[in-house]
Amino acid sequence: MNAKSRRCYAAMLGTAFLALTQISFADQYPSRPIKVVAPYAAGGAIDIVARTLAEPVCRALGQPMVVDNKTGAAGNL
């Protein structure tokens, strides 16, 4: 093995080592509560659907889901 091959091999080994160490620091997804924005007033059809869908998703992911109703701008949020 010549010097150029050894340097290339060392660079590849170092890159692989750095990539593997970064994987261990990753958080589980999702790591905080999920926020769902409903662009219409509370109590409307969109709010009911959002809250109905939030329950099974919450159980499946193991994270709380918050439905945030933001009215205004004719639903263009």
Contact map, one row per residue, 1 for C-alpha under 8 A:
11101100000000000000000000000000000000000000000000000000000000000000000000000
11111100000000000000000000000000000000000000000000000000000000000000000000000
11111110000000000000000000000000000000000000000000000000000000000000000000000
01111111000000000000000000000000000000000000000000000000000000000000000000000
11111111100000000000000000000000000000000000000000000000000000000000000000000
11111111110000000000000000000000000000000000000000000000000000000000000000000
00111111111000000000000000000000000000000000000000000000000000000000000000000
00011111111100000000000000000000000000000000000000000000000000000000000000000
00001111111110000000000000000000000000000000000000000000000000000000000000000
00000111111111000000000000000000000000000000000000000000000000000000000000000
00000011111111100000000000000000000000000000000000000000000000000000000000000
00000001111111110000000000000000000000000000000000000000000000000000000000000
00000000111111111000000000000000000000000000000000000000000000000000000000000
00000000011111111100000000000000000000000000000000000000000000000000000000000
00000000001111111110000000000000000000000000000000000000000000000000000000000
00000000000111111111000000000000000000000000000000000000000000000000000000000
00000000000011111111100000000000000000000000000000000000000000000000000000000
00000000000001111111110000000000000000000000000000000000000000000000000000000
00000000000000111111111000000000000000000000000000000000000000000000000000000
00000000000000011111111100000000000000000000000000000000000000000000000000000
00000000000000001111111110000000000000000000000000000000000000000000000000000
00000000000000000111111111000000000000000000000000000000000000000000000000000
00000000000000000011111111000000000000000000000000000000000000000000000000000
00000000000000000001111111000000000000000000000000000000000000000000000000000
00000000000000000000111111100000000000000000000000000000000000000000000000000
00000000000000000000011111110000000000000000000000000000000000000000000000000
00000000000000000000000011111110000000000000000000000000000000000000000000000
00000000000000000000000001111110000000000000000000000000000000000000000000000
00000000000000000000000000111110000000000000000000000000000000000000000000000
00000000000000000000000000111111110000000000000000000000000010100000000000000
00000000000000000000000000111111100000000000000000000000000000100000000000000
00000000000000000000000000000111110000000000000000000000000000100000000000000
00000000000000000000000000000111111000000000000000000000000000111100000000000
00000000000000000000000000000101111100000000000000000000000000111100000000000
00000000000000000000000000000000111110000000000000000000000000001111000000000
00000000000000000000000000000000011111000000000001000000000000001111000000000
00000000000000000000000000000000001111100000000000000000000000000011110000000
00000000000000000000000000000000000111111000011001000000000000000011110000000
00000000000000000000000000000000000011111000000000000000000000000000111100111
00000000000000000000000000000000000001111101011000000000000000000000111100100
00000000000000000000000000000000000001111111001000000000000000000000111000000
00000000000000000000000000000000000000011111001000000000000000000000100000000
00000000000000000000000000000000000000001111101100000000000000000000000000000
00000000000000000000000000000000000000011111111100000000000000000000000000000
00000000000000000000000000000000000000000011111110000000000000000000000000000
00000000000000000000000000000000000001010001111111000000000000000000000000000
00000000000000000000000000000000000001011111111111100000000000000010100000000
00000000000000000000000000000000000000000011111111110000000000000000000000000
00000000000000000000000000000000000000000000111111111000000000000000000000000
00000000000000000000000000000000000101000000011111111100000000000010000000000
00000000000000000000000000000000000000000000001111111110000000000010000000000
00000000000000000000000000000000000000000000000111111111000000000000000000000
00000000000000000000000000000000000000000000000011111111100000000000000000000
00000000000000000000000000000000000000000000000001111111110000001110000000000
00000000000000000000000000000000000000000000000000111111111000001000000000000
00000000000000000000000000000000000000000000000000011111111100000000000000000
00000000000000000000000000000000000000000000000000001111111110001000000000000
00000000000000000000000000000000000000000000000000000111111111111000000000000
00000000000000000000000000000000000000000000000000000011111111100000000000000
00000000000000000000000000000000000000000000000000000001111111000000000000000
00000000000000000000000000000100000000000000000000000000111111100000000000000
00000000000000000000000000000000000000000000000000000000011111110000000000000
00000000000000000000000000000111110000000000000000000000011011111000000000000
00000000000000000000000000000000110000000000000000000000010001111100000000000
00000000000000000000000000000000111100000000000000000110110000111110000000000
00000000000000000000000000000000111100000000000000000100000000011111000000000
00000000000000000000000000000000001111000000001001100100000000001111100000000
00000000000000000000000000000000001111000000000000000000000000000111110000000
00000000000000000000000000000000000011111100001000000000000000000011111000000
00000000000000000000000000000000000011111000000000000000000000000001111100001
00000000000000000000000000000000000000111000000000000000000000000000111111100
00000000000000000000000000000000000000110000000000000000000000000000011111111
00000000000000000000000000000000000000000000000000000000000000000000001111111
00000000000000000000000000000000000000000000000000000000000000000000001111110
00000000000000000000000000000000000000110000000000000000000000000000001111111
00000000000000000000000000000000000000100000000000000000000000000000000111111
00000000000000000000000000000000000000100000000000000000000000000000010110111
